[in-house]
Amino acid sequence: MSDNKDCCHKTKERSTKEFKDLLNRLNRVEGQIRGIKRMLEENAYCTDILVQVSAANAALNSFNKVLLAEHIRTCVAEDIRNGKEDTIDELVVTLQKLMK
């Protein structure tokens, strides 16, 4: 195991605005998931649940788009400026995972 603490546990300091925006988005998704659970518990009609699941998926995709854009603008751009070309490979792997 490597002694390099950065290899597996990178961190990112976010602005207050970015943090609040991302947290608000996740809170909305969490509320949608609770609503879906409640619909299931109340025996809601299948298609009604499916529509709500689709909305929750869209909200998570939106969260990913915002987070990815910010990642590219900050982390990736900074690493490239600092000569850390392996960041591009990391981004490619991340994009491949997101596109499954």
N, C-alpha and C positions, 0 to 999 in steps of 0.2 A: 504494500500500500504506500502510496506517495505521501511525503510530508507536505506537499503543496496544498494549502488550504483552499486555493482558488480553483483547483481542478474540478471539484464536485459541488461546491457551494458558493457559486457566484451570487452577488447581491447587486441591487440597483437602488440608488436613492432617487425617489420620485418627488416632483414638486407637489405641493399641497393640492393644487388644482388637478393634476393628473391622478393623484391618489384618490381624491374625492370622486372624480368622474368614474374611475374604474370600480371603486367600491360601490357607488350608486348603481352602476350597471349590474354588478353581481348581486346586490340586494334585490333588485327587480327580478333577476333570474331566480333567486332563492324564493321569492314570493310566488313566482309562477309555478315553481316545483311544488311548493306547499299547496297551491290551488289545485294542481293536477292530482296530488295525493288525496285531497279532500273530495275531488270529483270521483275518484275511484272508490273511496270509502262510502260515498253517497250513491253509488251505482249509476253514475252518469252514463249516458249513451256513448258508445265507443267512438263514433266520429267526433263528438264534442271533445272528448279527451284527446284524440289524435290532433285536432286543430290546436289545442292548447300546447301539446308537446311540440308541434311544429313552431309555434310562437316562441317557446322557450329555446329551441334549437337556434332560431334566427337571432334571438337576443345573445346567446353564447357566441354565435358566429360574429356578431357585431362587436362584442367584447374583444374577441381574438383579433379582428381587423384593427381596432384602435390600438391594442397593445402591440401588435406586430409593427404597425406604422411607427409608433413611438420608439420601439426597439431599434428599428432600422435607422431612424433619424438620430438616435443618441448612441446607444451601445455599439452598433455595427459601424456607424460612421467614425466614431472616436477610435475604435480598434483599428480600422483601416488606416486612419491618419497616423496611428502609432505603429504601423507596420505589422500588425497582427493579422496576417492573411488567413489564418485558420478560422477566423470568425466567419468568413464567407462559406467555408465548408459546413460550419455549425448552422448557419442560416439555411443553407440548402437542405440539410437533414431535417431541420425544423419545418420548412415548407413542405417537404415530402410527407412528413407526419400529418400536417394539417390538411393535406389534399387527399388523404385516404378515404 
